């Protein structure tokens, strides 16, 4: 998936990825997606705008319908590339 590659390359933030997946892949409005995951539209807007102090539970709740889960990844690009080579 091109969006995930851009995310892992550091080209997209969590919020930008969420917005692109919600809008471009699922074709859902903020109000509809927020209702689906059980949060307010304002909270979703803040998440997509990378605003506020967001808990891991909230991030996982918003990414779960997309088949994704928030996890820890190495910050160092060389370690990240090694991790992806192991999964290929």
C-alpha angles and dihedrals in degrees: 000000000000094000093056091049089053090048093050090046089058094248094117130042123222090262095048090050092049092049094048093048094046095046106029102032103031098025092220129146120235090252093052095045093045089053090049093054095037101247134111121269088240091056090050090049090052091049092050090047091050089239130144134014107300125193123227089241091057093048091050091048091054096045097041096083087056091056092251135120129197112244143159119275130180113264093210109090094219092054091047091051090050091051091053092048089057091056096049 
